[in-house]
């Protein structure tokens, strides 16, 4: 359990996590991935694993709170955890599924940033631009795409050649330990702060060119559209909107491909926060208002909105062989269709 009273007082979301872990009971294994300090308070970064014990079990991972201002990402992951914990109390179908499939949760990657009401971590570093990669041939979106000018500016990547920040390194190690060894893995990292519709983004963020899992991405998209035909998501590569250097998911995706793991699919769920601002412009007077639904009814609507997606993805990763088992001619057909849809 988290059980850090000072941290819970500073950050109520950690208390919510404690309550959810109580609901899971012995069904969940909790790990302190790292600890970060601010103002004399030690904040844990917690990972939670539920389900199959085998390292290669198909895995769905839900990540939140990489950017401290985007509290709604953590709340969405906590709501999903709460739903799964409640279902496990009586749902034999889910219980049986989790004998073969694993759920991994990291609901709050950047607790200091959230406690301080800032996007970055306590060192002023944007964790989602902190990977130790530079692609000089790929021009990034100025400033927003990551820079090394000053930690006083948003989107600061950290010093060149420096070790990754504690939080970013902890997330990467969690993925390597609990997610990457899976026969098939889907990761959903929940963010907010862009656009007026909800988007599902896939790699690459650094350049506008197809990634190696393009056929699988289109197959998953087709499966989602046939299974949940009224879903609300725009599905596209990150690079259609902006280009980022040091993106953690680009880094982890390339790392796993280099190690021969071909069924690792990281996605970003970008909640369309501009719609909340359009309906309530006054919330921009609060630093959190550009990133979170401030009215309780909009927050409740957001928390229940994504449950069907997570349930679908859990079933999709469990049945990955049914939608990824295509031969080379079919792979090429899917790649050509995906290039027409997303890159032309």
C-alpha positions as CSV (number, residue, x, y, z in Angstrom):
1,X,0.0,0.0,0.0
2,X,1.1,3.6,-0.4
3,X,0.4,4.6,3.2
4,X,2.4,7.8,3.4
5,X,0.3,10.2,5.5
6,X,2.3,13.4,4.7
7,X,2.1,12.7,1.0
8,X,-1.6,11.9,1.2
9,X,-2.3,15.2,2.9
10,X,-0.3,17.0,0.2
11,X,-1.8,15.0,-2.6
12,X,-5.3,13.4,-2.0
13,X,-5.0,11.3,-5.1
14,X,-2.6,9.1,-3.2
15,X,-5.3,8.5,-0.6
16,X,-7.7,7.5,-3.4
17,X,-5.1,5.0,-4.6
18,X,-4.8,3.6,-1.1
19,X,-8.6,3.0,-1.0
20,X,-8.6,1.3,-4.4
21,X,-5.7,-1.0,-3.3
22,X,-7.9,-2.0,-0.3
23,X,-10.6,-2.9,-2.8
24,X,-8.2,-5.1,-4.8
25,X,-6.9,-6.7,-1.6
26,X,-4.6,-9.7,-2.4
27,X,-5.5,-9.6,-6.1
28,X,-3.1,-6.7,-6.6
29,X,0.6,-6.5,-6.1
30,X,1.9,-3.0,-5.3
31,X,5.4,-1.8,-6.0
32,X,7.1,1.5,-5.0
33,X,8.9,2.2,-8.2
34,X,10.7,5.3,-6.8
35,X,10.4,8.0,-4.3
36,X,10.7,11.8,-4.9
37,X,10.9,14.5,-2.4
38,X,9.6,18.1,-2.2
39,X,9.3,20.4,0.8
40,X,10.3,17.7,3.2
41,X,7.6,15.3,1.9
42,X,8.5,12.0,0.3
43,X,6.1,11.1,-2.5
44,X,6.0,7.5,-3.8
45,X,5.7,6.5,-7.5
46,X,3.6,3.4,-7.3
47,X,3.1,0.6,-9.8
48,X,0.2,-1.9,-9.4
49,X,0.1,-5.3,-11.1
50,X,-3.1,-7.4,-11.3
51,X,-3.7,-10.7,-13.0
52,X,-1.5,-13.3,-14.6
53,X,1.9,-13.9,-13.0
54,X,3.7,-15.2,-16.1
55,X,6.1,-12.6,-17.5
56,X,4.9,-13.2,-21.0
57,X,1.2,-12.8,-20.3
58,X,-0.6,-10.4,-22.6
59,X,-0.7,-7.1,-20.8
60,X,-2.7,-3.8,-20.8
61,X,-0.9,-0.9,-19.0
62,X,-2.6,2.3,-18.0
63,X,-0.4,5.3,-17.1
64,X,-1.4,8.7,-15.8
65,X,0.0,11.9,-14.2
66,X,3.2,12.3,-16.3
67,X,2.4,16.0,-16.4
68,X,1.5,17.5,-13.0
69,X,-1.1,19.9,-14.3
70,X,-3.0,17.1,-16.0
71,X,-4.7,15.7,-12.9
72,X,-7.6,14.3,-15.0
73,X,-5.2,11.7,-16.5
74,X,-4.5,10.3,-13.0
75,X,-8.2,10.5,-12.2
76,X,-9.1,8.5,-15.3
77,X,-6.6,5.8,-14.4
78,X,-7.8,5.7,-10.8
79,X,-11.4,5.4,-12.0
80,X,-10.5,2.5,-14.3
81,X,-8.7,0.8,-11.4
82,X,-11.7,1.3,-9.2
83,X,-14.0,-0.3,-11.8
84,X,-11.7,-3.3,-12.3
85,X,-11.5,-3.8,-8.5
86,X,-15.3,-3.7,-8.1
87,X,-15.8,-6.2,-11.0
88,X,-13.3,-8.6,-9.6
89,X,-15.4,-8.9,-6.5
90,X,-18.1,-10.8,-8.4
91,X,-17.3,-11.0,-12.1
92,X,-16.1,-14.6,-13.0
93,X,-15.5,-13.7,-16.6
94,X,-13.0,-11.0,-15.7
95,X,-11.5,-13.2,-12.9
96,X,-11.0,-16.0,-15.4
97,X,-9.6,-13.6,-18.0
98,X,-7.0,-12.3,-15.6
99,X,-5.6,-15.8,-15.0
100,X,-4.2,-15.4,-18.5
101,X,-3.8,-11.6,-18.9
102,X,-2.2,-8.9,-16.8
103,X,-3.2,-5.3,-15.9
104,X,-0.5,-2.8,-15.0
105,X,-1.2,0.6,-13.6
106,X,1.0,3.6,-12.8
107,X,-1.6,6.2,-12.0
108,X,0.7,9.0,-10.8
109,X,4.1,9.3,-12.4
110,X,4.9,12.9,-11.4
111,X,3.6,13.5,-7.8
112,X,5.8,16.4,-7.1
113,X,4.6,18.2,-10.2
114,X,1.0,17.6,-9.3
115,X,1.5,18.7,-5.7
116,X,3.3,21.9,-6.9
117,X,0.6,22.5,-9.7
118,X,3.2,22.5,-12.5
119,X,3.6,20.6,-15.7
120,X,7.2,19.6,-15.1
121,X,8.7,17.6,-12.2
122,X,10.4,19.3,-9.2
123,X,13.5,19.9,-11.3
124,X,11.6,21.8,-14.0
125,X,11.9,18.9,-16.5
126,X,9.1,17.9,-18.8
127,X,9.2,14.1,-18.3
128,X,7.6,13.3,-21.7
129,X,10.5,15.0,-23.4
130,X,13.3,13.5,-21.2
131,X,14.3,10.4,-23.1
132,X,18.0,10.4,-24.0
133,X,17.5,10.6,-27.7
134,X,18.2,13.3,-30.3
135,X,17.2,13.0,-33.9
136,X,18.9,15.9,-35.7
137,X,17.3,15.0,-39.0
138,X,13.8,15.4,-37.6
139,X,12.8,19.0,-37.1
140,X,10.7,19.4,-33.9
141,X,7.9,21.9,-33.2
142,X,9.8,24.9,-31.7
143,X,9.9,25.2,-27.9
144,X,6.7,23.0,-27.5
145,X,8.6,20.0,-29.0
146,X,11.2,20.1,-26.3
147,X,14.2,22.4,-25.7
148,X,17.3,22.7,-23.5
149,X,17.2,26.4,-23.0
150,X,16.1,26.7,-19.3
151,X,14.0,24.8,-16.7
152,X,12.1,28.1,-16.2
153,X,10.4,27.5,-19.6
154,X,7.8,24.8,-20.2
155,X,8.8,21.7,-22.2
156,X,12.4,21.7,-20.9
157,X,14.1,18.4,-21.7
158,X,16.9,18.5,-19.2
159,X,20.6,18.9,-19.7
160,X,22.1,17.1,-22.6
161,X,23.9,14.0,-21.5
162,X,22.4,14.0,-18.0
163,X,20.8,10.9,-16.5
164,X,17.0,10.6,-17.0
165,X,14.9,12.1,-14.3
166,X,13.9,9.8,-11.4
167,X,10.3,9.7,-12.5
168,X,11.0,9.0,-16.2
169,X,13.5,6.3,-15.3
170,X,11.1,4.7,-12.9
171,X,8.4,4.6,-15.6
172,X,10.8,3.1,-18.2
173,X,11.9,0.4,-15.7
174,X,8.3,-0.5,-14.9
175,X,7.6,-0.9,-18.6
176,X,10.7,-3.1,-19.1
177,X,9.9,-5.2,-16.1
178,X,6.1,-5.7,-16.2
179,X,5.0,-4.8,-19.7
180,X,7.6,-5.3,-22.4
181,X,8.2,-9.1,-21.8
182,X,4.5,-9.8,-22.7
183,X,3.7,-11.7,-25.8
184,X,1.5,-8.7,-26.7
185,X,1.3,-5.4,-24.8
186,X,-0.8,-2.2,-25.2
187,X,0.0,0.8,-23.1
188,X,-2.3,3.8,-22.8
189,X,-0.8,7.0,-21.3
190,X,-3.5,9.5,-20.4
191,X,-2.9,13.2,-21.0
192,X,-4.9,16.4,-21.5
193,X,-4.4,19.9,-22.8
194,X,-4.8,19.7,-26.5
195,X,-7.8,19.9,-28.9
196,X,-11.5,19.8,-28.5
197,X,-11.9,16.0,-29.2
198,X,-10.4,13.0,-27.5
199,X,-7.5,11.5,-29.5
200,X,-5.7,8.2,-29.5
201,X,-2.1,8.9,-30.6
202,X,0.5,6.4,-31.7
203,X,4.3,6.8,-32.5
204,X,6.2,8.5,-33.8
205,X,6.1,11.8,-32.0
206,X,9.6,12.9,-33.4
207,X,8.9,12.6,-37.1
208,X,6.0,12.2,-39.6
209,X,6.8,8.8,-41.0
210,X,5.2,5.4,-40.5
211,X,6.4,3.2,-37.6
212,X,7.0,-0.5,-37.8
213,X,3.7,-1.5,-36.2
214,X,1.6,0.4,-38.6
215,X,-0.3,-2.7,-39.8
216,X,-1.1,-3.7,-36.2
217,X,-2.3,-0.2,-35.5
218,X,-4.7,-0.2,-38.4
219,X,-5.9,-3.6,-37.5
220,X,-6.6,-2.5,-33.9
221,X,-8.3,0.7,-35.2
222,X,-10.5,-1.4,-37.5
223,X,-11.3,-3.7,-34.6
224,X,-12.2,-0.8,-32.4
225,X,-14.4,0.8,-35.1
226,X,-16.3,-2.5,-35.6
227,X,-16.6,-3.3,-31.9
228,X,-17.4,0.2,-30.7
229,X,-18.8,1.9,-33.8
230,X,-19.9,5.0,-31.9
231,X,-16.6,5.6,-30.1
232,X,-15.4,9.2,-29.7
233,X,-11.7,9.0,-30.6
234,X,-9.7,10.5,-33.4
235,X,-7.0,8.0,-34.1
236,X,-3.8,9.3,-35.6
237,X,0.0,9.6,-35.2
238,X,1.2,12.2,-32.8
239,X,3.2,13.8,-35.5
240,X,0.1,15.0,-37.3
241,X,-0.2,17.6,-34.6
242,X,3.4,18.4,-33.5
243,X,6.9,16.9,-33.4
244,X,8.6,16.1,-30.1
245,X,12.2,15.2,-29.3
246,X,12.9,12.9,-26.3
247,X,9.5,11.3,-26.3
248,X,9.4,8.5,-23.8
249,X,7.1,6.3,-25.9
250,X,9.2,6.7,-29.0
251,X,12.2,5.8,-27.0
252,X,10.6,2.7,-25.4
253,X,9.0,1.5,-28.6
254,X,12.4,1.7,-30.5
255,X,14.1,-0.1,-27.6
256,X,11.7,-3.0,-27.6
257,X,11.9,-3.3,-31.4
258,X,15.7,-3.5,-31.2
259,X,15.3,-6.3,-28.7
260,X,13.0,-8.2,-31.1
261,X,9.7,-7.5,-29.3
262,X,7.3,-6.7,-32.1
263,X,3.9,-6.7,-30.2
264,X,4.6,-3.6,-28.0
265,X,2.1,-0.9,-28.9
266,X,2.2,2.4,-26.9
267,X,-0.7,4.8,-27.2
268,X,-1.4,8.2,-25.8
269,X,-5.0,9.1,-24.9
270,X,-5.1,12.9,-25.2
271,X,-8.3,14.2,-23.7
272,X,-9.8,17.2,-25.6
273,X,-9.6,19.8,-22.9
274,X,-10.4,22.7,-25.1
275,X,-14.1,21.6,-25.1
276,X,-14.2,22.1,-21.3
277,X,-12.7,25.6,-21.7
278,X,-15.1,26.5,-24.5
279,X,-18.1,25.6,-22.2
280,X,-16.6,27.4,-19.2
281,X,-14.0,30.1,-20.2
282,X,-13.7,31.3,-16.7
283,X,-11.8,28.2,-15.7
284,X,-8.7,29.6,-17.4
285,X,-8.3,31.9,-14.4
286,X,-7.1,28.7,-12.6
287,X,-3.8,27.2,-13.7
288,X,-5.5,23.8,-13.8
289,X,-8.3,25.1,-15.9
290,X,-6.7,24.6,-19.3
291,X,-6.1,20.9,-18.6
292,X,-9.0,19.6,-16.4
293,X,-12.8,19.7,-16.3
294,X,-13.5,22.0,-13.4
295,X,-17.3,21.5,-13.0
296,X,-18.1,18.3,-11.1
297,X,-20.6,17.0,-13.7
298,X,-18.0,17.3,-16.5
299,X,-15.4,15.5,-14.4
300,X,-17.9,12.7,-13.7
301,X,-18.7,12.5,-17.4
302,X,-15.0,12.3,-18.3
303,X,-14.3,9.5,-15.7
304,X,-17.1,7.3,-17.1
305,X,-16.4,8.1,-20.7
306,X,-13.4,5.9,-21.2
307,X,-14.4,2.7,-19.4
308,X,-15.6,1.0,-22.7
309,X,-12.2,1.8,-24.4
310,X,-10.2,0.2,-21.6
311,X,-12.5,-2.9,-21.5
312,X,-12.1,-3.2,-25.2
313,X,-8.3,-2.9,-25.1
314,X,-8.1,-5.6,-22.4
315,X,-10.0,-8.0,-24.6
316,X,-8.0,-7.0,-27.6
317,X,-4.7,-7.7,-26.0
318,X,-6.1,-11.0,-24.7
319,X,-7.1,-12.0,-28.2
320,X,-4.2,-10.4,-30.0
321,X,-3.6,-13.4,-32.2
322,X,-7.0,-12.9,-33.9
323,X,-6.2,-9.5,-35.2
324,X,-2.4,-9.6,-35.5
325,X,-1.9,-13.0,-37.2
326,X,-1.8,-11.8,-40.8
327,X,0.6,-13.0,-43.5
328,X,3.0,-10.7,-45.4
329,X,0.6,-9.8,-48.2
330,X,-2.1,-8.8,-45.7
331,X,0.5,-6.8,-43.7
332,X,1.5,-4.9,-46.8
333,X,-2.1,-4.2,-47.7
334,X,-2.8,-2.8,-44.2
335,X,0.4,-0.7,-44.3
336,X,-0.6,0.8,-47.7
337,X,-4.1,1.6,-46.4
338,X,-2.7,3.1,-43.2
339,X,-0.3,5.3,-45.2
340,X,-3.2,6.6,-47.3
341,X,-5.3,7.3,-44.2
342,X,-2.6,8.9,-41.9
343,X,0.3,10.0,-43.9
344,X,-1.0,11.5,-47.2
